[in-house]
Amino acid sequence: MSIISRNFCFMAGTIFGVYVAQNYNVPNIYKLGNTAIFMAKITEEQYRKPKKNIDDDVV
């Protein structure tokens, strides 16, 4: 009985997902993730401490 109910839930979810993807404007999660990583890299580079130069220490 549990195998049938699991397969039914899987099939119902798949059909519902296809319906939503075809009829609504669903954002592309992969593209959204890449944009977030790109913005994080830019933010990190802006706020990163400057590298310490060895020649500056020698007086």
Contact map, one row per residue, 1 for C-alpha under 8 A:
11111000000000000000000000000000000000000000000000000000000
11111100000000000000000000000000000000000000000000000000000
11111110000000000000000000000000000000000000000000000000000
11111111000000000000000000000000000000000000000000000000000
11111111100000000000000000000000000000000000000000000000000
01111111110000000000000000000000000000000000000000000000000
00111111111000000000000000000000000000000000000000000000000
00011111111100000000000000000000000000000000000000000000000
00001111111110000000000000000000000000000000000000000000000
00000111111111000000000000000000000000000000000000000000000
00000011111111100000000000000000000000000000000000000000000
00000001111111110000000000000000000000000000000000000000000
00000000111111111000000000000000000000000000000000000000000
00000000011111111100000000000000000000000000000000000000000
00000000001111111110000000000000000000000000000000000000000
00000000000111111111000000000000000000000000000000000000000
00000000000011111111100000000000000000000000000000000000000
00000000000001111111110000000000000000000000000000000000000
00000000000000111111111000000000000000000000000000000000000
00000000000000011111111101000000000000000000000000000000000
00000000000000001111111111000000000000000000000000000000000
00000000000000000111111100000000000000000000000000000000000
00000000000000000011111110000000000000000000000000000000000
00000000000000000001111111000000000000000000000000000000000
00000000000000000000101111100000000000000000000000000000000
00000000000000000001100111110000000000000000000000000000000
00000000000000000000000011111001000000000000000000000000000
00000000000000000000000001111111000000000000000000000000000
00000000000000000000000000111111100000000000000000000000000
00000000000000000000000000011111110000000000000000000000000
00000000000000000000000000011111111000000000000000000000000
00000000000000000000000000111111111100000000000000000000000
00000000000000000000000000001111111110000000000000000000000
00000000000000000000000000000111111111000000000000000000000
00000000000000000000000000000011111111100000000000000000000
00000000000000000000000000000001111111110000000000000000000
00000000000000000000000000000000111111111000000000000000000
00000000000000000000000000000000011111111100000000000000000
00000000000000000000000000000000001111111110000000000000000
00000000000000000000000000000000000111111111000000000000000
00000000000000000000000000000000000011111111100000000000000
00000000000000000000000000000000000001111111110000000000000
00000000000000000000000000000000000000111111111000000000000
00000000000000000000000000000000000000011111111100000000000
00000000000000000000000000000000000000001111111100000000000
00000000000000000000000000000000000000000111111100000000000
00000000000000000000000000000000000000000011111110000000000
00000000000000000000000000000000000000000001111111000000000
00000000000000000000000000000000000000000000001111100000000
00000000000000000000000000000000000000000000000111110000000
00000000000000000000000000000000000000000000000011111000000
00000000000000000000000000000000000000000000000001111101000
00000000000000000000000000000000000000000000000000111111100
00000000000000000000000000000000000000000000000000011111110
00000000000000000000000000000000000000000000000000001111110
00000000000000000000000000000000000000000000000000011111111
00000000000000000000000000000000000000000000000000001111111
00000000000000000000000000000000000000000000000000000111111
00000000000000000000000000000000000000000000000000000001111
